[in-house]
């Protein structure tokens, strides 16, 4: 309780910097978009924008977040945002497999950073608020295949989900989140997930 009170006092006057983590297809992007609508001036930044170009990725590495440039996310986005500075970053262009043009956000812009590894150990302390999204494994796989196609099943089952399992078991971001949401339940007749609060 004392730790929470100290953290709340330290973050009270800082710009909004929200981190949303969770495994693939757990509702992170949908939640980020919904919150950005409510906040109006908020910008959403995706951890996927900080993937390394293929030439820079380590070969056959089982290391956690080996394909993600967490250092660039930290230095170009999180640190400036946390101190009320200008955020200036280059996103990864998935089609061209290279970094795209520079994007600049004015000081004080509320930021929502979403994606797997958003609450990585080296990053989680920066946020003013931390959310972890979850969903049952079969629900996530079904959503992922609906989005990416049946041809991506082997990637989901043999690559992405096992890698996420290692990250979640090692870094345990759900235990450091201010709130844990489960999106396994869908609103009747609506494709977007409904979120149930699991812990806070």
RODO-2510 file (C-alpha; in nm, 4 decimals, decimal comma):
residues 200
     n   res          X          Y          Z
     1     x     0,0000     0,0000     0,0000
     2     x     0,2793     0,2416     0,0927
     3     x     0,4599     0,1610    -0,2325
     4     x     0,1417     0,2283    -0,4317
     5     x     0,0857     0,5606    -0,2543
     6     x     0,4444     0,6701    -0,3195
     7     x     0,4160     0,5790    -0,6859
     8     x     0,0815     0,7585    -0,7213
     9     x     0,2267     1,0753    -0,5701
    10     x     0,5305     1,0626    -0,7981
    11     x     0,3191     1,0175    -1,1115
    12     x     0,0401     1,2634    -1,0275
    13     x     0,1715     1,5562    -1,2309
    14     x     0,3171     1,3576    -1,5192
    15     x     0,1641     1,3304    -1,8683
    16     x    -0,0536     1,0234    -1,9241
    17     x     0,1627     0,7307    -2,0344
    18     x    -0,0379     0,4094    -2,0431
    19     x     0,1143     0,0684    -2,1130
    20     x    -0,1044    -0,2203    -2,2319
    21     x     0,0544    -0,5654    -2,2421
    22     x    -0,0760    -0,9161    -2,2954
    23     x    -0,0432    -1,2126    -2,5290
    24     x    -0,1383    -1,1970    -2,8944
    25     x    -0,5076    -1,1458    -2,9807
    26     x    -0,6025    -1,0702    -2,6199
    27     x    -0,7655    -0,7353    -2,7052
    28     x    -0,4766    -0,4924    -2,6536
    29     x    -0,5134    -0,2992    -2,9799
    30     x    -0,8911    -0,2812    -2,9461
    31     x    -0,8647    -0,1488    -2,5912
    32     x    -0,6003     0,1053    -2,6962
    33     x    -0,8254     0,2331    -2,9755
    34     x    -1,1251     0,2610    -2,7411
    35     x    -0,9230     0,4539    -2,4831
    36     x    -0,7735     0,6830    -2,7475
    37     x    -1,1273     0,7681    -2,8611
    38     x    -1,2203     0,8655    -2,5074
    39     x    -0,9039     1,0668    -2,4458
    40     x    -0,9360     1,2376    -2,7879
    41     x    -0,5852     1,3878    -2,7930
    42     x    -0,4077     1,0598    -2,7151
    43     x    -0,1741     0,8861    -2,9580
    44     x    -0,1409     0,5080    -2,9806
    45     x     0,2034     0,3581    -3,0313
    46     x     0,2393    -0,0119    -3,1093
    47     x     0,5279    -0,2255    -2,9870
    48     x     0,5108    -0,3874    -3,3329
    49     x     0,6354    -0,0526    -3,4696
    50     x     0,9672    -0,1279    -3,2990
    51     x     1,0475    -0,4625    -3,4556
    52     x     1,3987    -0,4949    -3,5881
    53     x     1,4474    -0,5154    -3,9662
    54     x     1,5171    -0,8771    -4,0617
    55     x     1,8856    -0,8075    -4,1314
    56     x     1,9315    -0,6917    -3,7707
    57     x     1,7465    -0,9758    -3,5999
    58     x     1,9570    -1,2362    -3,4187
    59     x     1,9571    -1,5749    -3,5868
    60     x     1,8054    -1,8690    -3,3998
    61     x     1,7789    -1,6697    -3,0797
    62     x     1,5484    -1,7918    -2,8085
    63     x     1,6008    -1,4735    -2,6100
    64     x     1,2923    -1,2871    -2,4922
    65     x     1,1979    -0,9939    -2,7184
    66     x     1,4960    -1,0697    -2,9439
    67     x     1,3130    -0,9299    -3,2485
    68     x     1,2044    -0,6063    -3,0785
    69     x     1,4172    -0,2940    -3,0393
    70     x     1,3219    -0,2157    -2,6804
    71     x     1,6103     0,0299    -2,6484
    72     x     1,4684     0,2415    -2,9320
    73     x     1,1189     0,2298    -2,7828
    74     x     1,2629     0,3424    -2,4513
    75     x     1,4858     0,6240    -2,5792
    76     x     1,2683     0,7607    -2,8621
    77     x     0,9267     0,7296    -2,6950
    78     x     0,9066     0,6390    -2,3279
    79     x     1,1777     0,8554    -2,1745
    80     x     1,0792     1,1752    -2,3615
    81     x     0,7095     1,1140    -2,2925
    82     x     0,7713     1,0549    -1,9223
    83     x     0,9481     1,3893    -1,8851
    84     x     0,7004     1,5886    -2,0950
    85     x     0,9354     1,6166    -2,3907
    86     x     0,8858     1,5787    -2,7652
    87     x     0,8423     1,2203    -2,8820
    88     x     1,0192     1,1536    -3,2116
    89     x     1,0499     0,8023    -3,3472
    90     x     1,0672     0,5912    -3,6622
    91     x     0,8261     0,3012    -3,6920
    92     x     0,9135    -0,0288    -3,8558
    93     x     0,7517    -0,0693    -4,1984
    94     x     0,6441    -0,4338    -4,2188
    95     x     0,5882    -0,4252    -4,5952
    96     x     0,9280    -0,2761    -4,6790
    97     x     1,1192    -0,4392    -4,3904
    98     x     1,2901    -0,1163    -4,2919
    99     x     1,2393     0,1868    -4,0709
   100     x     0,9943     0,4405    -4,2119
   101     x     0,9827     0,8197    -4,1875
   102     x     1,0104     1,0047    -3,8580
   103     x     0,6933     1,0638    -3,6560
   104     x     0,6854     1,3514    -3,4075
   105     x     0,4384     1,4111    -3,1249
   106     x     0,4221     1,7405    -2,9332
   107     x     0,5175     1,7582    -2,5646
   108     x     0,2467     1,6478    -2,3234
   109     x     0,0625     1,4254    -2,5735
   110     x    -0,1135     1,1455    -2,3804
   111     x     0,0386     0,8187    -2,5008
   112     x    -0,0953     0,4654    -2,5094
   113     x     0,1736     0,2054    -2,5787
   114     x     0,0288    -0,1353    -2,6610
   115     x     0,1768    -0,4689    -2,7531
   116     x     0,3506    -0,7783    -2,6269
   117     x     0,6517    -0,6678    -2,4143
   118     x     0,5027    -0,3238    -2,3375
   119     x     0,5454    -0,4051    -1,9666
   120     x     0,8871    -0,5661    -2,0101
   121     x     1,1052    -0,5359    -1,6975
   122     x     1,3181    -0,2603    -1,8499
   123     x     1,0122    -0,0535    -1,9468
   124     x     0,7355    -0,1063    -1,6923
   125     x     0,8548     0,1524    -1,4378
   126     x     0,8071     0,4404    -1,6851
   127     x     0,4284     0,4225    -1,7210
   128     x     0,1778     0,6219    -1,5207
   129     x    -0,0708     0,3346    -1,5553
   130     x    -0,0281    -0,0312    -1,6549
   131     x    -0,2892    -0,2672    -1,7983
   132     x    -0,2598    -0,6373    -1,8754
   133     x    -0,5068    -0,7970    -2,1185
   134     x    -0,5663    -1,1702    -2,1282
   135     x    -0,7995    -1,4208    -2,2917
   136     x    -0,8303    -1,7969    -2,3002
   137     x    -0,5721    -1,9623    -2,5232
   138     x    -0,8267    -2,1125    -2,7619
   139     x    -0,9998    -1,7750    -2,7961
   140     x    -0,6734    -1,6020    -2,8813
   141     x    -0,5799    -1,8666    -3,1367
   142     x    -0,9232    -1,8430    -3,2994
   143     x    -0,8971    -1,4641    -3,3229
   144     x    -0,5435    -1,4827    -3,4555
   145     x    -0,6352    -1,7262    -3,7318
   146     x    -0,9430    -1,5216    -3,8224
   147     x    -0,7134    -1,2218    -3,8677
   148     x    -0,4051    -1,3860    -4,0202
   149     x    -0,5518    -1,6863    -4,2012
   150     x    -0,5258    -2,0609    -4,1459
   151     x    -0,1840    -2,0607    -4,3132
   152     x    -0,0476    -1,8803    -4,0067
   153     x    -0,1497    -2,1581    -3,7661
   154     x     0,2038    -2,3010    -3,7430
   155     x     0,3399    -1,9544    -3,6583
   156     x     0,0847    -1,9079    -3,3834
   157     x     0,1199    -2,2561    -3,2338
   158     x     0,4926    -2,3201    -3,2829
   159     x     0,6485    -1,9740    -3,2673
   160     x     0,4466    -1,6793    -3,1383
   161     x     0,2503    -1,8403    -2,8546
   162     x     0,5473    -2,0345    -2,7086
   163     x     0,7602    -1,7170    -2,7232
   164     x     0,4859    -1,5255    -2,5412
   165     x     0,4635    -1,8033    -2,2818
   166     x     0,8357    -1,7660    -2,2062
   167     x     0,8027    -1,3891    -2,1736
   168     x     0,4981    -1,4070    -1,9457
   169     x     0,6562    -1,6735    -1,7237
   170     x     0,9826    -1,4803    -1,6894
   171     x     0,8668    -1,1174    -1,6679
   172     x     0,5211    -1,1774    -1,5169
   173     x     0,3773    -0,8450    -1,6372
   174     x     0,0301    -0,9298    -1,5068
   175     x     0,1616    -0,9066    -1,1509
   176     x     0,2835    -0,5496    -1,2044
   177     x    -0,0272    -0,4249    -1,3836
   178     x    -0,2624    -0,1802    -1,2146
   179     x    -0,5529    -0,3736    -1,3633
   180     x    -0,5870    -0,7129    -1,5343
   181     x    -0,8630    -0,7531    -1,7925
   182     x    -0,9960    -1,0671    -1,9580
   183     x    -1,1510    -1,0318    -2,3022
   184     x    -1,2611    -1,3916    -2,3572
   185     x    -1,6286    -1,2943    -2,3493
   186     x    -1,7774    -1,1241    -2,6557
   187     x    -2,0699    -0,8862    -2,6379
   188     x    -2,3674    -1,0570    -2,8008
   189     x    -2,3908    -0,9591    -3,1657
   190     x    -2,0742    -0,7499    -3,1535
   191     x    -1,7361    -0,8596    -3,2855
   192     x    -1,5290    -0,6488    -3,0483
   193     x    -1,4378    -0,8120    -2,7168
   194     x    -1,5967    -0,7206    -2,3874
   195     x    -1,3527    -0,6790    -2,0990
   196     x    -1,3980    -0,8267    -1,7529
   197     x    -1,1835    -0,6961    -1,4666
   198     x    -0,9912    -0,9902    -1,3203
   199     x    -0,7681    -0,8054    -1,0729
   200     x    -0,6671    -0,4525    -0,9774
***
